[in-house]
Amino acid sequence: MPLTADRKKALRTLGHNLKPVVTIAGKGLSEGVMEELDRALEDHELIKVKLMIADRELRHQVIGELCQQSGAELVQEIGKIALIYRQAKKPNARLSNLLR
């Protein structure tokens, strides 16, 4: 179910002060990166991803592929930072950026 405009606005507000927890560089979406991304989304639900990719179009493609493979939704993309969200199966109130 896609995020509504109001829900995206609320998530952007929550994500404003977050630091990137996953960085994607030259090797792209390797298996290790996808495992770490999956773990971070399951723990925190709302995360920032930093993409160290200079080409804007390629960066946009990687974000789309990242969201498709992880089942997450893009909330916001600014420069080389993407804010993504995926609801956790079993949210942990101590780790979730939404429940704190």
C-alpha contacts under 8 A as a table, 3 or more apart, distances in Angstrom:
res1	aa1	res2	aa2	distance
2	P	73	E	7.59
3	L	7	R	6.04
3	L	8	K	6.23
3	L	73	E	7.70
4	T	7	R	5.16
4	T	8	K	6.18
5	A	8	K	5.11
5	A	9	K	6.19
6	D	9	K	5.07
6	D	10	A	6.32
7	R	10	A	5.11
7	R	11	L	6.18
8	K	11	L	5.02
8	K	12	R	6.04
8	K	75	V	5.78
9	K	12	R	5.11
9	K	13	T	6.31
10	A	13	T	5.15
10	A	14	L	6.41
11	L	14	L	5.04
11	L	15	G	5.98
11	L	46	L	7.66
11	L	75	V	7.19
12	R	15	G	4.97
12	R	16	H	6.00
12	R	75	V	6.90
12	R	76	Q	7.06
12	R	83	L	7.71
13	T	16	H	5.40
14	L	17	N	7.09
14	L	18	L	7.78
14	L	97	N	7.57
14	L	98	L	7.41
15	G	18	L	5.22
15	G	46	L	7.04
15	G	47	I	7.23
15	G	48	K	7.51
15	G	83	L	7.03
18	L	47	I	7.27
18	L	48	K	6.81
19	K	47	I	7.99
19	K	48	K	6.39
20	P	23	T	7.16
20	P	47	I	6.79
20	P	48	K	4.38
20	P	49	V	5.10
20	P	50	K	5.85
20	P	81	I	7.69
21	V	40	A	7.38
21	V	47	I	6.71
21	V	48	K	6.14
21	V	49	V	6.22
21	V	50	K	7.84
22	V	33	V	7.59
22	V	36	E	7.24
22	V	37	L	6.47
22	V	40	A	7.97
22	V	48	K	7.09
22	V	49	V	4.98
22	V	50	K	6.30
23	T	49	V	5.79
23	T	50	K	4.67
23	T	51	L	5.82
23	T	52	M	7.19
24	I	27	K	7.51
24	I	28	G	5.83
24	I	29	L	6.97
24	I	33	V	7.23
24	I	49	V	7.47
24	I	50	K	6.23
24	I	51	L	4.81
24	I	52	M	5.97
24	I	53	I	7.86
25	A	28	G	5.73
25	A	51	L	6.13
25	A	52	M	4.75
25	A	53	I	6.33
26	G	52	M	7.26
26	G	53	I	7.12
27	K	30	S	6.45
28	G	62	V	7.57
29	L	33	V	5.87
29	L	34	M	6.34
29	L	62	V	7.64
29	L	66	L	7.25
30	S	33	V	5.25
30	S	34	M	6.34
31	E	34	M	5.17
31	E	35	E	6.21
32	G	35	E	5.11
32	G	36	E	6.22
33	V	36	E	5.16
33	V	37	L	6.01
34	M	37	L	4.94
34	M	38	D	6.03
34	M	66	L	7.96
34	M	70	S	7.46
35	E	38	D	5.12
35	E	39	R	6.20
36	E	39	R	5.07
36	E	40	A	6.07
37	L	40	A	5.10
37	L	41	L	6.10
37	L	70	S	7.69
38	D	41	L	5.21
38	D	42	E	6.12
38	D	70	S	6.52
39	R	42	E	5.16
39	R	43	D	6.14
40	A	43	D	5.12
40	A	44	H	5.74
40	A	45	E	7.24
40	A	47	I	7.27
41	L	44	H	5.26
41	L	45	E	4.48
41	L	46	L	6.49
41	L	47	I	6.71
41	L	85	Y	7.16
41	L	86	R	6.16
41	L	87	Q	7.75
41	L	88	A	7.01
42	E	45	E	5.72
42	E	86	R	7.64
42	E	87	Q	7.48
42	E	88	A	4.92
42	E	89	K	7.20
42	E	90	K	7.88
42	E	91	P	7.42
43	D	88	A	7.20
43	D	91	P	7.10
43	D	92	N	6.77
43	D	95	L	5.70
43	D	96	S	5.90
44	H	47	I	6.58
44	H	88	A	7.91
44	H	95	L	5.57
44	H	96	S	4.03
44	H	97	N	5.24
44	H	98	L	7.58
45	E	85	Y	5.57
45	E	86	R	5.20
45	E	87	Q	5.48
45	E	88	A	5.85
45	E	91	P	7.98
45	E	96	S	6.02
45	E	97	N	6.58
45	E	98	L	7.18
46	L	83	L	7.15
46	L	84	I	5.84
46	L	85	Y	4.51
46	L	86	R	6.69
46	L	96	S	7.62
46	L	97	N	6.04
46	L	98	L	7.12
47	I	83	L	5.77
47	I	84	I	5.61
47	I	85	Y	6.58
47	I	97	N	8.00
48	K	81	I	6.53
48	K	82	A	5.56
48	K	83	L	4.47
48	K	84	I	6.33
49	V	81	I	5.67
49	V	82	A	5.16
49	V	83	L	6.40
49	V	84	I	7.58
50	K	80	K	5.79
50	K	81	I	4.67
50	K	82	A	6.54
51	L	59	R	6.94
51	L	80	K	5.16
51	L	81	I	6.27
51	L	82	A	7.83
52	M	80	K	6.76
53	I	56	R	7.56
53	I	58	L	7.39
53	I	59	R	5.86
53	I	80	K	7.45
54	A	59	R	7.38
55	D	58	L	5.40
55	D	59	R	6.10
56	R	59	R	5.04
56	R	60	H	6.18
57	E	60	H	5.09
57	E	61	Q	6.26
58	L	61	Q	5.01
58	L	62	V	6.16
59	R	62	V	5.13
59	R	63	I	6.26
59	R	80	K	7.65
60	H	63	I	5.17
60	H	64	G	6.30
61	Q	64	G	5.10
61	Q	65	E	6.18
62	V	65	E	5.06
62	V	66	L	5.90
63	I	66	L	4.96
63	I	67	C	6.15
63	I	74	L	7.99
63	I	82	A	7.46
64	G	67	C	5.26
64	G	68	Q	6.18
65	E	68	Q	5.03
65	E	69	Q	6.05
66	L	69	Q	5.34
66	L	70	S	6.05
66	L	72	A	7.94
67	C	70	S	5.28
67	C	71	G	5.62
67	C	72	A	4.77
67	C	73	E	5.87
67	C	74	L	6.76
67	C	84	I	7.74
68	Q	71	G	5.32
68	Q	72	A	6.81
69	Q	72	A	7.97
71	G	86	R	6.91
72	A	84	I	6.32
72	A	85	Y	5.43
72	A	86	R	4.60
73	E	84	I	5.56
73	E	85	Y	5.28
73	E	86	R	6.35
74	L	77	E	7.42
74	L	82	A	7.16
74	L	83	L	6.23
74	L	84	I	4.60
74	L	85	Y	6.55
75	V	82	A	7.64
75	V	83	L	5.44
75	V	84	I	5.31
75	V	85	Y	6.69
76	Q	82	A	5.83
76	Q	83	L	5.10
76	Q	84	I	7.11
77	E	80	K	7.49
77	E	81	I	5.92
77	E	82	A	4.41
77	E	83	L	6.29
78	I	81	I	5.44
78	I	82	A	6.41
79	G	82	A	7.98
87	Q	91	P	7.87
88	A	91	P	5.20
91	P	96	S	6.56
92	N	95	L	5.49
92	N	96	S	5.79
93	A	96	S	5.46
93	A	99	L	5.33
93	A	100	R	6.31
94	R	99	L	7.68
94	R	100	R	6.76
95	L	100	R	7.69
96	S	99	L	5.47
96	S	100	R	6.47
97	N	100	R	5.90
